[in-house]
Amino acid sequence: MKLLSVKPSTRAGKKLMATFETPEGRKRTTHFGAAGMDDYTKTRDPGQRAKYRSRHRKDLETGDPTRAGFLSWYILWGDSASIDANVSAFKSRFNL
């Protein structure tokens, strides 16, 4: 699996969309992040980030980094307040 891009979502009610390429060459798009809601890249509030991560830890149980829960956890609520830095870290962490 390879992460091709992370762009603003074309779906109403979502912030971003990630496009992946499967080993077979097919493209898969995942829309994630609730539009109109805060995230760490906007607020830069570590307390809010900790609360989000506490509530959403279960999203990582799927083990699938292409799922919306993974993308939100690592990109919108990642270690940095920069989306670009979080995308780069996400790609490195999951070899995408």
N, C-alpha and C positions, 0 to 999 in steps of 0.2 A: 504494500500500500504506500502511496506517495501523496503528500499534501501539496496540491497545486497552488491554491490561493485561499485567502480569507478576505472577503469583501463585504460591503453593506448588503444586507439581505433584500431580496426582491419580494419576500413574503410579508404580508401585513402582520404586524404584531411581533416581528422578530428583528433583532439588531444586526446580526452578521450571518454569513453563510460561508461554510468551508467546502471546497471542492477537492475531492480525492480521486486518484487514479488507482484502480485495482490492478493486481498483477496481470489480469487478462486484458488490460487496456480500456476497460469501461470506466466512465466517470460516475461518481456518486457525490451528491450534494447534501449537506446537513445544515439546516437553518437552526440557529441557537441564540439564546439571550432574549429576554422579554423586552420589547421596545417600551420606552417610557419608565423603565425601572432603573434604579441606580446599580452601579457595579464599581469595583475597585479602581478601574481605569478612570472613572469620573470623580469619585469621592476621595480617593486616596486615604480612606479611613481604615486603619488596621483593625479596629474593633468590629466594624461592620463586616470586614472580610472574614474575621475569625468566626463570627456568628453565621455567615453564609456557609462557610466550610463545615461548620458543625452540623448544620441542618442538611447539607447535601453530600455528606461523606458517602452515603449509600449509592449515589450515582456512579461511583467508581467500581462498584461490585461487578458490573458487567464485564470489565476488563477490555472493553472495546473503545479505543481512542477516537473512533469516528462518530461516537454517539454524542448527542447534544450536551448531556451532563458532563462528560469529559471536557468538551470544548469550552463550556462555560467555566468550569473549575480552573482549567489551566490558562485560558486566554483572557476571559473577563475578570476573573478573580485570582490571577496568577501572582507570582512573587513580585512582579514589577507593575507600576501603574501605566506602563507603555504597552500598547497592544502589539507593536512590532517586536519588542523584546520578548513578550510572552509567546508570540507565534514562533519565534526563533528557538526559544527554550523548549516549546512543545515538540517541534520537529526533531530536535536533538534527543529529547527524552524518549520518544517513541520511534526513532529511526524512520521518520517520514520524509 
